[in-house]
Amino acid sequence: MQDEVERYLAAVAHQMAMGRLQVGRNWIGPVWSLLGVGMAVATELNPIELAVCAAGVAEITPAAVTDFPCRVDEFAQSLRRRSAFVVKGGAFGVAALVSHRVHPEALRALKNRSLSYGSVIVPAVVDLAARRLHIPDNTPLIGFAVWGSVRSQARTYLPEPRLVLG
């Protein structure tokens, strides 16, 4: 089972590299994570950073689904650069948890939430047992115009497990 997690994360790393993100690994909160970092919008007026984080865990719980996006938000906020207006630009992120075990309530806890000013973080659950990728489609009012774009980024960098693992 751990082999499938690593195979899936290798496919995500490949997608990140193809998308010209800088790929590495680091701790995001208490979880060793695969990271892809790059620019979502590369302008001097309002630079927007992109952080795609995927982590293999033993079980995806409702608490993990709620906490991991907050940790990714903290990481993404640390990437923000000053814009031409002297304020910091924005940060987009994808927070994906990958496992064979998904608690039944975890998918109910999976929602897009506005976490902090200047950032949009889309959570995702990758259920390897069911070979399903879950990305919430609700759109919070704050950041309304960009949620669809960040969901699209999530689908770009997180392949469907059935395509990777069969």
C-alpha positions as a printed NumPy array, in Angstrom:
array([[  0.   ,   0.   ,   0.   ],
       [  2.834,   2.422,   0.806],
       [  4.23 ,   1.596,  -2.627],
       [  1.019,   2.911,  -4.234],
       [  1.233,   6.113,  -2.181],
       [  4.791,   6.655,  -3.43 ],
       [  3.786,   5.855,  -7.021],
       [  0.96 ,   8.378,  -6.817],
       [  3.233,  11.046,  -5.291],
       [  5.801,  10.354,  -8.04 ],
       [  3.072,  11.039, -10.623],
       [  2.215,  14.289,  -8.82 ],
       [  5.912,  15.272,  -8.795],
       [  6.032,  14.588, -12.543],
       [  2.992,  16.828, -13.116],
       [  4.62 ,  19.547, -10.989],
       [  7.849,  19.348, -12.99 ],
       [  5.908,  19.473, -16.27 ],
       [  4.164,  22.6  , -14.943],
       [  7.58 ,  24.158, -14.219],
       [  7.125,  24.172, -10.453],
       [ 10.172,  23.797,  -8.211],
       [  9.72 ,  20.352,  -6.677],
       [ 10.978,  19.307,  -3.252],
       [  9.975,  17.858,   0.089],
       [  9.531,  19.559,   3.422],
       [  7.516,  19.459,   6.617],
       [  4.097,  21.064,   6.382],
       [  2.987,  21.02 ,   9.986],
       [  3.588,  17.489,  11.281],
       [  3.49 ,  15.878,   7.814],
       [  6.437,  15.241,   5.451],
       [  5.072,  16.583,   2.169],
       [  5.816,  16.781,  -1.515],
       [  5.939,  20.46 ,  -2.539],
       [  5.698,  22.233,  -5.849],
       [  6.273,  25.987,  -5.779],
       [  5.974,  28.491,  -8.597],
       [  4.174,  31.554,  -9.84 ],
       [  0.437,  31.477, -10.483],
       [  0.519,  35.074, -11.757],
       [  3.937,  36.547, -12.557],
       [  3.461,  40.309, -12.577],
       [  5.209,  43.026, -10.631],
       [  1.911,  44.728,  -9.853],
       [  0.432,  41.775,  -7.993],
       [  2.602,  38.629,  -7.89 ],
       [  0.687,  35.516,  -6.857],
       [  2.638,  32.477,  -5.687],
       [  1.416,  28.887,  -6.098],
       [  2.161,  26.122,  -3.593],
       [  0.992,  22.588,  -4.348],
       [  1.405,  20.299,  -1.333],
       [  0.644,  16.562,  -1.325],
       [  1.216,  14.305,   1.658],
       [  0.808,  10.585,   2.164],
       [ -0.764,   9.79 ,   5.541],
       [ -1.858,   6.588,   7.312],
       [ -5.516,   7.68 ,   7.451],
       [ -7.366,  10.772,   6.29 ],
       [ -9.54 ,  12.006,   9.156],
       [-11.914,  14.975,   9.419],
       [ -9.368,  16.733,  11.659],
       [ -6.613,  16.252,   9.067],
       [ -8.876,  17.544,   6.28 ],
       [ -9.477,  20.691,   8.326],
       [ -5.914,  21.178,   9.629],
       [ -3.728,  20.441,   6.584],
       [ -5.086,  23.321,   4.436],
       [ -4.377,  25.703,   7.349],
       [ -0.765,  24.476,   7.436],
       [ -0.472,  24.853,   3.654],
       [ -1.922,  28.363,   3.984],
       [  0.815,  29.262,   6.494],
       [  3.445,  27.902,   4.104],
       [  1.944,  29.708,   1.094],
       [  1.779,  32.979,   3.045],
       [  5.522,  32.689,   3.705],
       [  6.112,  32.683,  -0.077],
       [  4.305,  35.96 ,  -0.744],
       [  6.43 ,  38.747,  -2.267],
       [  5.938,  42.485,  -2.197],
       [  4.106,  43.944,  -5.157],
       [  4.664,  47.281,  -6.897],
       [  2.095,  48.706,  -4.467],
       [  4.351,  47.838,  -1.473],
       [  1.78 ,  45.376,  -0.158],
       [  2.377,  41.668,  -0.392],
       [  0.982,  39.783,  -3.351],
       [ -1.278,  36.777,  -3.013],
       [ -0.838,  33.058,  -2.585],
       [ -2.719,  30.167,  -4.133],
       [ -2.364,  26.647,  -2.836],
       [ -3.482,  23.061,  -3.119],
       [ -3.509,  20.91 ,   0.034],
       [ -3.831,  17.222,  -0.905],
       [ -3.876,  14.302,   1.505],
       [ -3.2  ,  10.856,   0.011],
       [ -4.095,   7.528,   1.647],
       [ -5.705,   4.109,   1.291],
       [ -7.769,   4.767,   4.429],
       [-10.299,   7.596,   4.405],
       [-12.527,   8.104,   7.441],
       [-16.192,   8.263,   6.307],
       [-16.643,  11.732,   7.823],
       [-13.506,  13.121,   6.149],
       [-15.235,  13.715,   2.827],
       [-18.041,  15.609,   4.576],
       [-15.403,  17.863,   6.162],
       [-13.846,  18.588,   2.754],
       [-14.843,  22.185,   1.935],
       [-13.239,  25.254,   0.414],
       [-12.831,  27.864,   3.158],
       [-11.369,  31.351,   3.203],
       [ -8.417,  30.969,   5.558],
       [ -6.489,  34.241,   5.446],
       [ -6.328,  37.525,   3.57 ],
       [ -4.613,  37.242,   0.201],
       [ -4.702,  33.467,  -0.109],
       [ -6.892,  30.81 ,  -1.675],
       [ -6.144,  27.219,  -0.626],
       [ -8.079,  24.329,  -2.195],
       [ -8.098,  21.084,  -0.177],
       [ -8.168,  17.659,  -1.821],
       [ -8.489,  14.046,  -0.701],
       [ -6.932,  11.279,  -2.773],
       [ -8.577,   7.968,  -1.835],
       [ -6.289,   5.3  ,  -3.264],
       [ -8.514,   2.399,  -2.143],
       [-11.471,   3.753,  -4.141],
       [ -9.15 ,   5.246,  -6.822],
       [-10.892,   8.629,  -6.455],
       [ -9.756,  12.243,  -6.302],
       [-12.057,  14.494,  -4.266],
       [-11.873,  18.279,  -4.737],
       [-14.692,  20.353,  -3.213],
       [-16.66 ,  22.507,  -5.621],
       [-18.211,  25.006,  -3.22 ],
       [-17.149,  28.636,  -3.775],
       [-16.701,  30.923,  -0.75 ],
       [-17.711,  34.549,  -1.199],
       [-14.252,  35.881,  -0.286],
       [-11.984,  35.348,  -3.282],
       [-15.01 ,  34.397,  -5.398],
       [-13.311,  35.182,  -8.706],
       [-10.306,  32.887,  -8.225],
       [-11.619,  29.69 ,  -6.613],
       [-12.338,  28.089, -10.001],
       [ -8.822,  28.876, -11.183],
       [ -7.222,  27.273,  -8.13 ],
       [ -9.5  ,  24.209,  -8.424],
       [ -8.287,  23.947, -12.027],
       [ -4.672,  24.04 , -10.775],
       [ -5.526,  21.213,  -8.354],
       [ -6.877,  19.09 , -11.203],
       [ -3.775,  19.861, -13.286],
       [ -1.283,  18.722, -10.649],
       [ -3.292,  15.912,  -9.003],
       [ -3.973,  13.142, -11.522],
       [ -6.879,  10.743, -11.06 ],
       [ -5.551,   7.76 ,  -9.044],
       [ -7.169,   5.239, -11.411],
       [ -5.074,   6.659, -14.272],
       [ -1.859,   6.341, -12.255],
       [ -2.455,   3.046, -10.439],
       [ -4.909,   1.286, -12.736]])
